[in-house]
Amino acid sequence: MSLLGNLLWIVLGGGIFIFLEYLIGGLLLCITIIGIPFGLQCIKLSVLGLFPFGKRVERTSRSSGFISIIMNILWILVGGIWVSITHLIFAVLTGITIIGLPFAKQHIKLASMALAPFATQIR
């Protein structure tokens, strides 16, 4: 069932646009040495943005460290807020119809991950 959901997501749910947004941003961030940790998170999110059905986003333990907190704050200030706004716009657009509600749910899941990608795991 998740295969069908992912295929419909790519075509109808905006998955290809989200994938390209994360992938291009991640590759641009990986150009600089300072941006590599952020670029790797973008690439990780691009894979989740392409195939979100059947995946869970879990926060790691609260003792994940000071570095992940600082990285999440920098992420939000630099671009995380804009990416999460993109997800919220797609959630509203897909949530208008009953058929689009599962897509809206996935966009909300991705918006929460886009705000704080450090100290999270995708399962």
Secondary structure, 3 states (H helix, E strand, C coil): CHHHHHHHHHHHCCHHHHHHHHHHHHHHHCCCCCCHHHHHHHHHHHHHHHCCCCCCEEECCHHHCHHHHHHHHHHHHHHHHHHHHHHHHHHHHHCCCCCCHHHHHHHHHHHHHHHCCCCEEEC
